[in-house]
Amino acid sequence: MRILGIDPGLRTTGFGVLDVQGATLRYVASGVIQTAAAEQGHLPARLKVLFDGIAELTERYRPEVAVVEIVFVNANPQATLLLGQARGACVTALVARDLPVAEYTALQMKQAVAGHGKAAKAQVQAMVQRLLGLPAAPRQDAADALGLAITHAHAGPAVARLHAAGAERRGLDVNPLLAHIWRAWPCCFASNLAAATADGRWVADQRRPASEHPFGDQHGSGQQRPLSTRRL
């Protein structure tokens, strides 16, 4: 099973790709989509960069399921609205390609990866590096996206079974996303499963400078064709 994790943001959206076989997690790629090249204040252009970027990710890595962080309401309503629109562009790009989309809060992700919901960014980065056996910690946005993918690898099957069992007891049709996860995943979970279920420019990490690869597969095998950068 290949999972694509997305940490949405209007300026910087992180992504992370994992392969899961039983209880084994294998890192494929991670990085960020940046909208700085789009005209400042031109929201539609920046949303287009995100939409097209997510579309290219799905074409390149062929994930079977996507995971997107749920937006929280912060003290700045305008910032929350902008973030929500960025998230909407990402989700729309995923569902337009018929990908099932799971959602988790930042609290759930931190609980699953670091063991408590108030973990600092540096703690999440360190745990993602350790869990995936990376040579260096990924940048913050990419680490959050990888953390979402890890969370789904651990908690997704259990959540799917709970919802499916409840739906069957009520005589309802099982949600297609939950049914897809239920059938696809083995019964292998991490020890912190209970905590997880209780509640225009490409930059890639680590291997080479961004100037050498506008879009990168840092630890995956095989050569990948470079993706063209955009200027709106």
mmCIF file of the C-alpha atoms, coordinates in Angstrom:
data_MODEL
# 
_entry.id   MODEL 
# 
loop_
_atom_site.group_PDB 
_atom_site.id 
_atom_site.type_symbol 
_atom_site.label_atom_id 
_atom_site.label_alt_id 
_atom_site.label_comp_id 
_atom_site.label_asym_id 
_atom_site.label_entity_id 
_atom_site.label_seq_id 
_atom_site.pdbx_PDB_ins_code 
_atom_site.Cartn_x 
_atom_site.Cartn_y 
_atom_site.Cartn_z 
_atom_site.occupancy 
_atom_site.B_iso_or_equiv 
_atom_site.pdbx_formal_charge 
_atom_site.auth_seq_id 
_atom_site.auth_comp_id 
_atom_site.auth_asym_id 
_atom_site.auth_atom_id 
_atom_site.pdbx_PDB_model_num 
ATOM 1   C CA . MET A 1 1   ? 0.000   0.000  0.000   1.00 0.00 ? 1   MET A CA 1 
ATOM 2   C CA . ARG A 1 2   ? 1.350   3.406  -0.959  1.00 0.00 ? 2   ARG A CA 1 
ATOM 3   C CA . ILE A 1 3   ? 0.236   6.427  1.084   1.00 0.00 ? 3   ILE A CA 1 
ATOM 4   C CA . LEU A 1 4   ? 0.554   10.088 0.150   1.00 0.00 ? 4   LEU A CA 1 
ATOM 5   C CA . GLY A 1 5   ? 0.518   12.459 3.127   1.00 0.00 ? 5   GLY A CA 1 
ATOM 6   C CA . ILE A 1 6   ? -0.292  16.136 2.595   1.00 0.00 ? 6   ILE A CA 1 
ATOM 7   C CA . ASP A 1 7   ? 0.312   18.973 5.092   1.00 0.00 ? 7   ASP A CA 1 
ATOM 8   C CA . PRO A 1 8   ? -1.547  21.850 3.388   1.00 0.00 ? 8   PRO A CA 1 
ATOM 9   C CA . GLY A 1 9   ? -0.455  25.482 3.481   1.00 0.00 ? 9   GLY A CA 1 
ATOM 10  C CA . LEU A 1 10  ? -0.990  28.452 1.207   1.00 0.00 ? 10  LEU A CA 1 
ATOM 11  C CA . ARG A 1 11  ? 2.723   29.322 0.990   1.00 0.00 ? 11  ARG A CA 1 
ATOM 12  C CA . THR A 1 12  ? 4.239   25.896 1.596   1.00 0.00 ? 12  THR A CA 1 
ATOM 13  C CA . THR A 1 13  ? 2.507   22.533 1.344   1.00 0.00 ? 13  THR A CA 1 
ATOM 14  C CA . GLY A 1 14  ? 4.431   19.506 2.552   1.00 0.00 ? 14  GLY A CA 1 
ATOM 15  C CA . PHE A 1 15  ? 4.137   16.048 1.060   1.00 0.00 ? 15  PHE A CA 1 
ATOM 16  C CA . GLY A 1 16  ? 5.413   12.618 2.031   1.00 0.00 ? 16  GLY A CA 1 
ATOM 17  C CA . VAL A 1 17  ? 5.110   9.231  0.352   1.00 0.00 ? 17  VAL A CA 1 
ATOM 18  C CA . LEU A 1 18  ? 5.397   5.889  2.161   1.00 0.00 ? 18  LEU A CA 1 
ATOM 19  C CA . ASP A 1 19  ? 5.051   2.253  1.182   1.00 0.00 ? 19  ASP A CA 1 
ATOM 20  C CA . VAL A 1 20  ? 3.540   -0.027 3.830   1.00 0.00 ? 20  VAL A CA 1 
ATOM 21  C CA . GLN A 1 21  ? 3.935   -3.801 3.898   1.00 0.00 ? 21  GLN A CA 1 
ATOM 22  C CA . GLY A 1 22  ? 2.489   -5.342 7.034   1.00 0.00 ? 22  GLY A CA 1 
ATOM 23  C CA . ALA A 1 23  ? 4.092   -3.497 9.927   1.00 0.00 ? 23  ALA A CA 1 
ATOM 24  C CA . THR A 1 24  ? 7.016   -2.257 7.802   1.00 0.00 ? 24  THR A CA 1 
ATOM 25  C CA . LEU A 1 25  ? 7.172   1.358  6.643   1.00 0.00 ? 25  LEU A CA 1 
ATOM 26  C CA . ARG A 1 26  ? 9.396   2.281  3.693   1.00 0.00 ? 26  ARG A CA 1 
ATOM 27  C CA . TYR A 1 27  ? 10.219  5.865  2.833   1.00 0.00 ? 27  TYR A CA 1 
ATOM 28  C CA . VAL A 1 28  ? 9.707   6.780  -0.830  1.00 0.00 ? 28  VAL A CA 1 
ATOM 29  C CA . ALA A 1 29  ? 9.929   10.577 -1.120  1.00 0.00 ? 29  ALA A CA 1 
ATOM 30  C CA . SER A 1 30  ? 9.114   13.862 0.574   1.00 0.00 ? 30  SER A CA 1 
ATOM 31  C CA . GLY A 1 31  ? 9.382   17.576 -0.041  1.00 0.00 ? 31  GLY A CA 1 
ATOM 32  C CA . VAL A 1 32  ? 7.309   20.717 -0.375  1.00 0.00 ? 32  VAL A CA 1 
ATOM 33  C CA . ILE A 1 33  ? 5.282   22.639 -2.934  1.00 0.00 ? 33  ILE A CA 1 
ATOM 34  C CA . GLN A 1 34  ? 5.926   26.371 -2.696  1.00 0.00 ? 34  GLN A CA 1 
ATOM 35  C CA . THR A 1 35  ? 3.724   29.086 -4.188  1.00 0.00 ? 35  THR A CA 1 
ATOM 36  C CA . ALA A 1 36  ? 6.199   31.957 -3.776  1.00 0.00 ? 36  ALA A CA 1 
ATOM 37  C CA . ALA A 1 37  ? 6.644   32.269 -7.540  1.00 0.00 ? 37  ALA A CA 1 
ATOM 38  C CA . ALA A 1 38  ? 2.976   33.195 -7.949  1.00 0.00 ? 38  ALA A CA 1 
ATOM 39  C CA . GLU A 1 39  ? 2.048   36.859 -7.743  1.00 0.00 ? 39  GLU A CA 1 
ATOM 40  C CA . GLN A 1 40  ? 1.680   37.963 -4.132  1.00 0.00 ? 40  GLN A CA 1 
ATOM 41  C CA . GLY A 1 41  ? -1.949  38.644 -3.311  1.00 0.00 ? 41  GLY A CA 1 
ATOM 42  C CA . HIS A 1 42  ? -3.167  36.653 -6.315  1.00 0.00 ? 42  HIS A CA 1 
ATOM 43  C CA . LEU A 1 43  ? -4.922  33.850 -4.473  1.00 0.00 ? 43  LEU A CA 1 
ATOM 44  C CA . PRO A 1 44  ? -6.310  31.974 -7.528  1.00 0.00 ? 44  PRO A CA 1 
ATOM 45  C CA . ALA A 1 45  ? -2.815  31.683 -9.026  1.00 0.00 ? 45  ALA A CA 1 
ATOM 46  C CA . ARG A 1 46  ? -1.411  30.254 -5.805  1.00 0.00 ? 46  ARG A CA 1 
ATOM 47  C CA . LEU A 1 47  ? -4.267  27.768 -5.510  1.00 0.00 ? 47  LEU A CA 1 
ATOM 48  C CA . LYS A 1 48  ? -3.583  26.657 -9.077  1.00 0.00 ? 48  LYS A CA 1 
ATOM 49  C CA . VAL A 1 49  ? 0.058   25.957 -8.186  1.00 0.00 ? 49  VAL A CA 1 
ATOM 50  C CA . LEU A 1 50  ? -1.142  23.733 -5.329  1.00 0.00 ? 50  LEU A CA 1 
ATOM 51  C CA . PHE A 1 51  ? -3.780  21.974 -7.440  1.00 0.00 ? 51  PHE A CA 1 
ATOM 52  C CA . ASP A 1 52  ? -1.355  21.267 -10.279 1.00 0.00 ? 52  ASP A CA 1 
ATOM 53  C CA . GLY A 1 53  ? 1.368   20.237 -7.866  1.00 0.00 ? 53  GLY A CA 1 
ATOM 54  C CA . ILE A 1 54  ? -0.799  17.661 -6.090  1.00 0.00 ? 54  ILE A CA 1 
ATOM 55  C CA . ALA A 1 55  ? -1.940  16.376 -9.477  1.00 0.00 ? 55  ALA A CA 1 
ATOM 56  C CA . GLU A 1 56  ? 1.687   15.827 -10.524 1.00 0.00 ? 56  GLU A CA 1 
ATOM 57  C CA . LEU A 1 57  ? 2.436   14.050 -7.251  1.00 0.00 ? 57  LEU A CA 1 
ATOM 58  C CA . THR A 1 58  ? -0.382  11.574 -7.842  1.00 0.00 ? 58  THR A CA 1 
ATOM 59  C CA . GLU A 1 59  ? 0.793   10.963 -11.400 1.00 0.00 ? 59  GLU A CA 1 
ATOM 60  C CA . ARG A 1 60  ? 4.390   10.458 -10.360 1.00 0.00 ? 60  ARG A CA 1 
ATOM 61  C CA . TYR A 1 61  ? 4.042   8.301  -7.252  1.00 0.00 ? 61  TYR A CA 1 
ATOM 62  C CA . ARG A 1 62  ? 0.691   6.582  -7.904  1.00 0.00 ? 62  ARG A CA 1 
ATOM 63  C CA . PRO A 1 63  ? -0.528  6.448  -4.281  1.00 0.00 ? 63  PRO A CA 1 
ATOM 64  C CA . GLU A 1 64  ? -3.461  4.229  -3.344  1.00 0.00 ? 64  GLU A CA 1 
ATOM 65  C CA . VAL A 1 65  ? -4.737  6.480  -0.565  1.00 0.00 ? 65  VAL A CA 1 
ATOM 66  C CA . ALA A 1 66  ? -4.090  10.080 0.492   1.00 0.00 ? 66  ALA A CA 1 
ATOM 67  C CA . VAL A 1 67  ? -4.057  11.631 3.964   1.00 0.00 ? 67  VAL A CA 1 
ATOM 68  C CA . VAL A 1 68  ? -4.660  15.345 4.582   1.00 0.00 ? 68  VAL A CA 1 
ATOM 69  C CA . GLU A 1 69  ? -4.403  17.277 7.834   1.00 0.00 ? 69  GLU A CA 1 
ATOM 70  C CA . ILE A 1 70  ? -7.634  18.782 9.158   1.00 0.00 ? 70  ILE A CA 1 
ATOM 71  C CA . VAL A 1 71  ? -7.505  22.558 9.419   1.00 0.00 ? 71  VAL A CA 1 
ATOM 72  C CA . PHE A 1 72  ? -7.854  24.061 12.902  1.00 0.00 ? 72  PHE A CA 1 
ATOM 73  C CA . VAL A 1 73  ? -9.361  27.462 13.689  1.00 0.00 ? 73  VAL A CA 1 
ATOM 74  C CA . ASN A 1 74  ? -6.714  29.796 15.087  1.00 0.00 ? 74  ASN A CA 1 
ATOM 75  C CA . ALA A 1 75  ? -6.819  33.319 16.479  1.00 0.00 ? 75  ALA A CA 1 
ATOM 76  C CA . ASN A 1 76  ? -6.637  34.873 13.002  1.00 0.00 ? 76  ASN A CA 1 
ATOM 77  C CA . PRO A 1 77  ? -9.860  34.167 11.075  1.00 0.00 ? 77  PRO A CA 1 
ATOM 78  C CA . GLN A 1 78  ? -8.403  35.451 7.793   1.00 0.00 ? 78  GLN A CA 1 
ATOM 79  C CA . ALA A 1 79  ? -5.436  33.091 8.036   1.00 0.00 ? 79  ALA A CA 1 
ATOM 80  C CA . THR A 1 80  ? -7.809  30.200 8.773   1.00 0.00 ? 80  THR A CA 1 
ATOM 81  C CA . LEU A 1 81  ? -9.891  31.008 5.703   1.00 0.00 ? 81  LEU A CA 1 
ATOM 82  C CA . LEU A 1 82  ? -6.815  31.159 3.471   1.00 0.00 ? 82  LEU A CA 1 
ATOM 83  C CA . LEU A 1 83  ? -5.518  27.879 4.857   1.00 0.00 ? 83  LEU A CA 1 
ATOM 84  C CA . GLY A 1 84  ? -8.913  26.294 4.290   1.00 0.00 ? 84  GLY A CA 1 
ATOM 85  C CA . GLN A 1 85  ? -8.850  27.333 0.648   1.00 0.00 ? 85  GLN A CA 1 
ATOM 86  C CA . ALA A 1 86  ? -5.368  25.883 0.213   1.00 0.00 ? 86  ALA A CA 1 
ATOM 87  C CA . ARG A 1 87  ? -6.520  22.650 1.805   1.00 0.00 ? 87  ARG A CA 1 
ATOM 88  C CA . GLY A 1 88  ? -9.561  22.603 -0.459  1.00 0.00 ? 88  GLY A CA 1 
ATOM 89  C CA . ALA A 1 89  ? -7.359  22.888 -3.556  1.00 0.00 ? 89  ALA A CA 1 
ATOM 90  C CA . CYS A 1 90  ? -5.286  19.925 -2.362  1.00 0.00 ? 90  CYS A CA 1 
ATOM 91  C CA . VAL A 1 91  ? -8.291  17.743 -1.533  1.00 0.00 ? 91  VAL A CA 1 
ATOM 92  C CA . THR A 1 92  ? -10.003 18.613 -4.823  1.00 0.00 ? 92  THR A CA 1 
ATOM 93  C CA . ALA A 1 93  ? -6.895  17.598 -6.773  1.00 0.00 ? 93  ALA A CA 1 
ATOM 94  C CA . LEU A 1 94  ? -6.877  14.243 -4.964  1.00 0.00 ? 94  LEU A CA 1 
ATOM 95  C CA . VAL A 1 95  ? -10.558 13.384 -5.356  1.00 0.00 ? 95  VAL A CA 1 
ATOM 96  C CA . ALA A 1 96  ? -10.497 14.518 -9.003  1.00 0.00 ? 96  ALA A CA 1 
ATOM 97  C CA . ARG A 1 97  ? -8.186  11.523 -9.538  1.00 0.00 ? 97  ARG A CA 1 
ATOM 98  C CA . ASP A 1 98  ? -10.485 9.169  -7.622  1.00 0.00 ? 98  ASP A CA 1 
ATOM 99  C CA . LEU A 1 99  ? -8.131  8.820  -4.669  1.00 0.00 ? 99  LEU A CA 1 
ATOM 100 C CA . PRO A 1 100 ? -9.685  7.973  -1.297  1.00 0.00 ? 100 PRO A CA 1 
ATOM 101 C CA . VAL A 1 101 ? -8.814  10.709 1.205   1.00 0.00 ? 101 VAL A CA 1 
ATOM 102 C CA . ALA A 1 102 ? -8.435  10.168 4.966   1.00 0.00 ? 102 ALA A CA 1 
ATOM 103 C CA . GLU A 1 103 ? -8.182  13.048 7.434   1.00 0.00 ? 103 GLU A CA 1 
ATOM 104 C CA . TYR A 1 104 ? -6.469  13.488 10.802  1.00 0.00 ? 104 TYR A CA 1 
ATOM 105 C CA . THR A 1 105 ? -5.911  16.433 13.096  1.00 0.00 ? 105 THR A CA 1 
ATOM 106 C CA . ALA A 1 106 ? -2.446  17.655 14.045  1.00 0.00 ? 106 ALA A CA 1 
ATOM 107 C CA . LEU A 1 107 ? -3.151  16.389 17.577  1.00 0.00 ? 107 LEU A CA 1 
ATOM 108 C CA . GLN A 1 108 ? -3.859  12.870 16.338  1.00 0.00 ? 108 GLN A CA 1 
ATOM 109 C CA . MET A 1 109 ? -0.742  12.884 14.173  1.00 0.00 ? 109 MET A CA 1 
ATOM 110 C CA . LYS A 1 110 ? 1.482   14.016 17.046  1.00 0.00 ? 110 LYS A CA 1 
ATOM 111 C CA . GLN A 1 111 ? -0.028  11.410 19.361  1.00 0.00 ? 111 GLN A CA 1 
ATOM 112 C CA . ALA A 1 112 ? 0.616   8.651  16.846  1.00 0.00 ? 112 ALA A CA 1 
ATOM 113 C CA . VAL A 1 113 ? 4.152   9.712  15.949  1.00 0.00 ? 113 VAL A CA 1 
ATOM 114 C CA . ALA A 1 114 ? 5.590   11.308 19.104  1.00 0.00 ? 114 ALA A CA 1 
ATOM 115 C CA . GLY A 1 115 ? 3.327   9.874  21.806  1.00 0.00 ? 115 GLY A CA 1 
ATOM 116 C CA . HIS A 1 116 ? 1.623   13.090 22.927  1.00 0.00 ? 116 HIS A CA 1 
ATOM 117 C CA . GLY A 1 117 ? -0.508  15.700 21.192  1.00 0.00 ? 117 GLY A CA 1 
ATOM 118 C CA . LYS A 1 118 ? 1.556   18.734 22.218  1.00 0.00 ? 118 LYS A CA 1 
ATOM 119 C CA . ALA A 1 119 ? 4.840   17.528 20.762  1.00 0.00 ? 119 ALA A CA 1 
ATOM 120 C CA . ALA A 1 120 ? 7.038   20.252 19.294  1.00 0.00 ? 120 ALA A CA 1 
ATOM 121 C CA . LYS A 1 121 ? 7.888   20.378 15.603  1.00 0.00 ? 121 LYS A CA 1 
ATOM 122 C CA . ALA A 1 122 ? 11.442  19.256 16.343  1.00 0.00 ? 122 ALA A CA 1 
ATOM 123 C CA . GLN A 1 123 ? 10.144  16.203 18.217  1.00 0.00 ? 123 GLN A CA 1 
ATOM 124 C CA . VAL A 1 124 ? 7.947   15.205 15.276  1.00 0.00 ? 124 VAL A CA 1 
ATOM 125 C CA . GLN A 1 125 ? 10.903  15.615 12.903  1.00 0.00 ? 125 GLN A CA 1 
ATOM 126 C CA . ALA A 1 126 ? 13.138  13.479 15.107  1.00 0.00 ? 126 ALA A CA 1 
ATOM 127 C CA . MET A 1 127 ? 10.538  10.716 15.479  1.00 0.00 ? 127 MET A CA 1 
ATOM 128 C CA . VAL A 1 128 ? 9.784   10.635 11.755  1.00 0.00 ? 128 VAL A CA 1 
ATOM 129 C CA . GLN A 1 129 ? 13.513  10.336 11.069  1.00 0.00 ? 129 GLN A CA 1 
ATOM 130 C CA . ARG A 1 130 ? 13.781  7.471  13.565  1.00 0.00 ? 130 ARG A CA 1 
ATOM 131 C CA . LEU A 1 131 ? 10.657  5.599  12.460  1.00 0.00 ? 131 LEU A CA 1 
ATOM 132 C CA . LEU A 1 132 ? 11.636  5.720  8.792   1.00 0.00 ? 132 LEU A CA 1 
ATOM 133 C CA . GLY A 1 133 ? 15.378  5.275  9.273   1.00 0.00 ? 133 GLY A CA 1 
ATOM 134 C CA . LEU A 1 134 ? 16.292  8.477  7.441   1.00 0.00 ? 134 LEU A CA 1 
ATOM 135 C CA . PRO A 1 135 ? 19.885  9.780  7.443   1.00 0.00 ? 135 PRO A CA 1 
ATOM 136 C CA . ALA A 1 136 ? 18.697  13.262 8.493   1.00 0.00 ? 136 ALA A CA 1 
ATOM 137 C CA . ALA A 1 137 ? 15.535  14.850 9.812   1.00 0.00 ? 137 ALA A CA 1 
ATOM 138 C CA . PRO A 1 138 ? 13.172  16.056 7.065   1.00 0.00 ? 138 PRO A CA 1 
ATOM 139 C CA . ARG A 1 139 ? 12.145  19.702 6.979   1.00 0.00 ? 139 ARG A CA 1 
ATOM 140 C CA . GLN A 1 140 ? 9.114   20.616 9.087   1.00 0.00 ? 140 GLN A CA 1 
ATOM 141 C CA . ASP A 1 141 ? 6.385   20.624 6.440   1.00 0.00 ? 141 ASP A CA 1 
ATOM 142 C CA . ALA A 1 142 ? 7.607   17.384 4.897   1.00 0.00 ? 142 ALA A CA 1 
ATOM 143 C CA . ALA A 1 143 ? 7.939   15.798 8.359   1.00 0.00 ? 143 ALA A CA 1 
ATOM 144 C CA . ASP A 1 144 ? 4.317   16.658 9.170   1.00 0.00 ? 144 ASP A CA 1 
ATOM 145 C CA . ALA A 1 145 ? 3.176   15.124 5.877   1.00 0.00 ? 145 ALA A CA 1 
ATOM 146 C CA . LEU A 1 146 ? 5.180   11.962 6.563   1.00 0.00 ? 146 LEU A CA 1 
ATOM 147 C CA . GLY A 1 147 ? 3.734   11.937 10.084  1.00 0.00 ? 147 GLY A CA 1 
ATOM 148 C CA . LEU A 1 148 ? 0.216   11.947 8.643   1.00 0.00 ? 148 LEU A CA 1 
ATOM 149 C CA . ALA A 1 149 ? 1.090   9.005  6.410   1.00 0.00 ? 149 ALA A CA 1 
ATOM 150 C CA . ILE A 1 150 ? 2.554   7.133  9.397   1.00 0.00 ? 150 ILE A CA 1 
ATOM 151 C CA . THR A 1 151 ? -0.578  7.894  11.424  1.00 0.00 ? 151 THR A CA 1 
ATOM 152 C CA . HIS A 1 152 ? -2.778  6.422  8.730   1.00 0.00 ? 152 HIS A CA 1 
ATOM 153 C CA . ALA A 1 153 ? -0.546  3.370  8.417   1.00 0.00 ? 153 ALA A CA 1 
ATOM 154 C CA . HIS A 1 154 ? -1.049  2.724  12.142  1.00 0.00 ? 154 HIS A CA 1 
ATOM 155 C CA . ALA A 1 155 ? -4.600  3.878  12.785  1.00 0.00 ? 155 ALA A CA 1 
ATOM 156 C CA . GLY A 1 156 ? -6.367  3.639  9.435   1.00 0.00 ? 156 GLY A CA 1 
ATOM 157 C CA . PRO A 1 157 ? -7.235  -0.066 9.523   1.00 0.00 ? 157 PRO A CA 1 
ATOM 158 C CA . ALA A 1 158 ? -8.640  0.115  13.057  1.00 0.00 ? 158 ALA A CA 1 
ATOM 159 C CA . VAL A 1 159 ? -10.722 3.202  12.306  1.00 0.00 ? 159 VAL A CA 1 
ATOM 160 C CA . ALA A 1 160 ? -12.044 1.564  9.150   1.00 0.00 ? 160 ALA A CA 1 
ATOM 161 C CA . ARG A 1 161 ? -13.071 -1.555 11.046  1.00 0.00 ? 161 ARG A CA 1 
ATOM 162 C CA . LEU A 1 162 ? -14.810 0.447  13.774  1.00 0.00 ? 162 LEU A CA 1 
ATOM 163 C CA . HIS A 1 163 ? -16.816 2.497  11.285  1.00 0.00 ? 163 HIS A CA 1 
ATOM 164 C CA . ALA A 1 164 ? -17.604 -0.525 9.128   1.00 0.00 ? 164 ALA A CA 1 
ATOM 165 C CA . ALA A 1 165 ? -18.800 -2.544 12.136  1.00 0.00 ? 165 ALA A CA 1 
ATOM 166 C CA . GLY A 1 166 ? -21.003 0.320  13.295  1.00 0.00 ? 166 GLY A CA 1 
ATOM 167 C CA . ALA A 1 167 ? -22.468 0.769  9.833   1.00 0.00 ? 167 ALA A CA 1 
ATOM 168 C CA . GLU A 1 168 ? -23.225 -2.931 9.504   1.00 0.00 ? 168 GLU A CA 1 
ATOM 169 C CA . ARG A 1 169 ? -24.969 -2.986 12.884  1.00 0.00 ? 169 ARG A CA 1 
ATOM 170 C CA . ARG A 1 170 ? -27.166 -0.116 11.758  1.00 0.00 ? 170 ARG A CA 1 
ATOM 171 C CA . GLY A 1 171 ? -27.843 -1.745 8.415   1.00 0.00 ? 171 GLY A CA 1 
ATOM 172 C CA . LEU A 1 172 ? -26.074 1.026  6.489   1.00 0.00 ? 172 LEU A CA 1 
ATOM 173 C CA . ASP A 1 173 ? -23.785 0.803  3.490   1.00 0.00 ? 173 ASP A CA 1 
ATOM 174 C CA . VAL A 1 174 ? -20.101 0.940  4.412   1.00 0.00 ? 174 VAL A CA 1 
ATOM 175 C CA . ASN A 1 175 ? -18.388 4.142  3.327   1.00 0.00 ? 175 ASN A CA 1 
ATOM 176 C CA . PRO A 1 176 ? -16.353 3.296  0.174   1.00 0.00 ? 176 PRO A CA 1 
ATOM 177 C CA . LEU A 1 177 ? -13.178 4.813  1.616   1.00 0.00 ? 177 LEU A CA 1 
ATOM 178 C CA . LEU A 1 178 ? -13.459 2.781  4.814   1.00 0.00 ? 178 LEU A CA 1 
ATOM 179 C CA . ALA A 1 179 ? -14.260 -0.386 2.885   1.00 0.00 ? 179 ALA A CA 1 
ATOM 180 C CA . HIS A 1 180 ? -11.235 0.205  0.662   1.00 0.00 ? 180 HIS A CA 1 
ATOM 181 C CA . ILE A 1 181 ? -8.927  0.599  3.664   1.00 0.00 ? 181 ILE A CA 1 
ATOM 182 C CA . TRP A 1 182 ? -10.489 -2.349 5.479   1.00 0.00 ? 182 TRP A CA 1 
ATOM 183 C CA . ARG A 1 183 ? -9.902  -4.738 2.579   1.00 0.00 ? 183 ARG A CA 1 
ATOM 184 C CA . ALA A 1 184 ? -6.431  -3.459 1.719   1.00 0.00 ? 184 ALA A CA 1 
ATOM 185 C CA . TRP A 1 185 ? -4.711  -3.379 5.090   1.00 0.00 ? 185 TRP A CA 1 
ATOM 186 C CA . PRO A 1 186 ? -3.409  -6.277 7.216   1.00 0.00 ? 186 PRO A CA 1 
ATOM 187 C CA . CYS A 1 187 ? -4.049  -6.502 10.958  1.00 0.00 ? 187 CYS A CA 1 
ATOM 188 C CA . CYS A 1 188 ? -0.693  -5.024 11.963  1.00 0.00 ? 188 CYS A CA 1 
ATOM 189 C CA . PHE A 1 189 ? -0.611  -1.892 14.100  1.00 0.00 ? 189 PHE A CA 1 
ATOM 190 C CA . ALA A 1 190 ? 1.928   0.106  16.061  1.00 0.00 ? 190 ALA A CA 1 
ATOM 191 C CA . SER A 1 191 ? 1.965   0.184  19.844  1.00 0.00 ? 191 SER A CA 1 
ATOM 192 C CA . ASN A 1 192 ? 0.676   3.745  19.929  1.00 0.00 ? 192 ASN A CA 1 
ATOM 193 C CA . LEU A 1 193 ? -2.461  2.950  17.907  1.00 0.00 ? 193 LEU A CA 1 
ATOM 194 C CA . ALA A 1 194 ? -4.804  3.642  20.824  1.00 0.00 ? 194 ALA A CA 1 
ATOM 195 C CA . ALA A 1 195 ? -3.448  7.166  21.234  1.00 0.00 ? 195 ALA A CA 1 
ATOM 196 C CA . ALA A 1 196 ? -3.885  7.884  17.544  1.00 0.00 ? 196 ALA A CA 1 
ATOM 197 C CA . THR A 1 197 ? -7.478  6.683  17.390  1.00 0.00 ? 197 THR A CA 1 
ATOM 198 C CA . ALA A 1 198 ? -8.665  8.249  20.651  1.00 0.00 ? 198 ALA A CA 1 
ATOM 199 C CA . ASP A 1 199 ? -9.056  11.653 19.607  1.00 0.00 ? 199 ASP A CA 1 
ATOM 200 C CA . GLY A 1 200 ? 6.248   28.278 -8.824  1.00 0.00 ? 200 GLY A CA 1 
ATOM 201 C CA . ARG A 1 201 ? 8.808   25.847 -7.142  1.00 0.00 ? 201 ARG A CA 1 
ATOM 202 C CA . TRP A 1 202 ? 9.398   22.373 -5.929  1.00 0.00 ? 202 TRP A CA 1 
ATOM 203 C CA . VAL A 1 203 ? 11.892  21.735 -3.145  1.00 0.00 ? 203 VAL A CA 1 
ATOM 204 C CA . ALA A 1 204 ? 12.964  18.273 -2.061  1.00 0.00 ? 204 ALA A CA 1 
ATOM 205 C CA . ASP A 1 205 ? 14.908  17.173 0.998   1.00 0.00 ? 205 ASP A CA 1 
ATOM 206 C CA . GLN A 1 206 ? 18.405  15.920 1.735   1.00 0.00 ? 206 GLN A CA 1 
ATOM 207 C CA . ARG A 1 207 ? 19.987  14.344 -1.323  1.00 0.00 ? 207 ARG A CA 1 
ATOM 208 C CA . ARG A 1 208 ? 20.858  17.249 -3.655  1.00 0.00 ? 208 ARG A CA 1 
ATOM 209 C CA . PRO A 1 209 ? 20.435  21.036 -3.794  1.00 0.00 ? 209 PRO A CA 1 
ATOM 210 C CA . ALA A 1 210 ? 17.038  22.179 -4.979  1.00 0.00 ? 210 ALA A CA 1 
ATOM 211 C CA . SER A 1 211 ? 18.655  23.701 -8.083  1.00 0.00 ? 211 SER A CA 1 
ATOM 212 C CA . GLU A 1 212 ? 19.621  20.213 -9.251  1.00 0.00 ? 212 GLU A CA 1 
ATOM 213 C CA . HIS A 1 213 ? 16.199  18.687 -8.877  1.00 0.00 ? 213 HIS A CA 1 
ATOM 214 C CA . PRO A 1 214 ? 13.079  20.856 -8.729  1.00 0.00 ? 214 PRO A CA 1 
ATOM 215 C CA . PHE A 1 215 ? 11.206  17.756 -7.647  1.00 0.00 ? 215 PHE A CA 1 
ATOM 216 C CA . GLY A 1 216 ? 12.919  14.902 -5.868  1.00 0.00 ? 216 GLY A CA 1 
ATOM 217 C CA . ASP A 1 217 ? 12.800  11.266 -4.897  1.00 0.00 ? 217 ASP A CA 1 
ATOM 218 C CA . GLN A 1 218 ? 15.366  11.295 -2.140  1.00 0.00 ? 218 GLN A CA 1 
ATOM 219 C CA . HIS A 1 219 ? 15.581  7.665  -1.110  1.00 0.00 ? 219 HIS A CA 1 
ATOM 220 C CA . GLY A 1 220 ? 13.480  5.812  -3.640  1.00 0.00 ? 220 GLY A CA 1 
ATOM 221 C CA . SER A 1 221 ? 15.009  3.459  -6.152  1.00 0.00 ? 221 SER A CA 1 
ATOM 222 C CA . GLY A 1 222 ? 15.211  4.153  -9.866  1.00 0.00 ? 222 GLY A CA 1 
ATOM 223 C CA . GLN A 1 223 ? 15.530  7.360  -11.780 1.00 0.00 ? 223 GLN A CA 1 
ATOM 224 C CA . GLN A 1 224 ? 12.648  9.801  -11.854 1.00 0.00 ? 224 GLN A CA 1 
ATOM 225 C CA . ARG A 1 225 ? 11.960  12.247 -14.636 1.00 0.00 ? 225 ARG A CA 1 
ATOM 226 C CA . PRO A 1 226 ? 12.266  15.871 -13.475 1.00 0.00 ? 226 PRO A CA 1 
ATOM 227 C CA . LEU A 1 227 ? 9.085   17.894 -13.400 1.00 0.00 ? 227 LEU A CA 1 
ATOM 228 C CA . SER A 1 228 ? 9.063   21.293 -14.977 1.00 0.00 ? 228 SER A CA 1 
ATOM 229 C CA . THR A 1 229 ? 8.802   24.334 -12.753 1.00 0.00 ? 229 THR A CA 1 
ATOM 230 C CA . ARG A 1 230 ? 6.049   26.867 -13.318 1.00 0.00 ? 230 ARG A CA 1 
ATOM 231 C CA . ARG A 1 231 ? 5.957   30.600 -13.371 1.00 0.00 ? 231 ARG A CA 1 
ATOM 232 C CA . LEU A 1 232 ? 2.532   32.201 -13.359 1.00 0.00 ? 232 LEU A CA 1 
# 
